[in-house]
Amino acid sequence: MPVPDHARPRVPRRAEEARPSALRRPRGDGPGAGPWGPTDGARGRSRRVRPRGVPVLLVLLVAVLFAGALGLMGRITTEGPFRGAWEFSRLGGPWLVGAFVAGALGGWRRGAGGLVLGTVAGAITIALGSVAYYAIPVWFDGDTGLRRAAVLGVGWGAAGVVVGGAVGLLGACFSTRVTMRVGRDGRARGSWLHGAALGVLGGLLMGESIALLWVWEQPGLRAMATLEGVAGAVIVAAGAAARARRFVIAAVVAAGITAAVAPVLTTGLRDALRTIGWAGA
């Protein structure tokens, strides 16, 4: 016997909305999935699966490959096979960018441990690259200046450990999960740390450009130094595009401070290496 509508107990609207519906399913790809991944049992709490970083051995292998490529590139461009090659070989910008990328690979999707790995990867990139640069002519051409090559290789290698480690740390700071924030759309948002790391890289390129323009007088060398400075500014501008306000402010401030300090540091490093026989610009 059907029950009249007026005799049925009234259910509050809120309780009616709280009833489970067969048509409603949690957000995600499958049953029990939430907006951040699989849910934790009946409670429905989302359990986000943390992405893994690049394997450590692969990071170190990439750093060694970068080092060999930089050493070979430096040696080939020094011989000047094409216009502007010799001028390009005088720049330190490609070495800094290589160490930064190696460090970013080490810090990618990692926490504090990634900062250490990125530092090691950056140090390997520039240190071994410097050794390879001076070892290549000795190995292939039988260069008689073995002693000089060894001294310069060790000197630049030691400097590469410090410089490469610092730049590798910058790269790791740029890609690390430390201080990373997640927006409402679920996408990662860079923080002031990530912006400052990118800004320092751009400031280093601009600062070296200023230091080289102090001492270089040839038009070709000055043009190449100017291009390096422009590349540093482009890196900061492109990297800060469509980023959060804190990222942009940190990148611009860090770039300005670094560009003001880097010329002094660059000149001091080059003067120190001249004491062991280096004759570069």
Secondary structure as UniProt FT lines:
FT   HELIX           5..7
FT   HELIX           13..18
FT   TURN            22..23
FT   TURN            31..32
FT   STRAND          33..34
FT   TURN            35..36
FT   STRAND          37..40
FT   HELIX           41..43
FT   STRAND          45..46
FT   HELIX           56..78
FT   TURN            83..84
FT   HELIX           85..89
FT   HELIX           93..107
FT   TURN            108..109
FT   HELIX           112..141
FT   HELIX           146..175
FT   TURN            178..179
FT   STRAND          181..182
FT   TURN            184..185
FT   STRAND          188..189
FT   HELIX           192..215
FT   HELIX           219..240
FT   TURN            241..242
FT   HELIX           245..274
FT   TURN            275..277
//
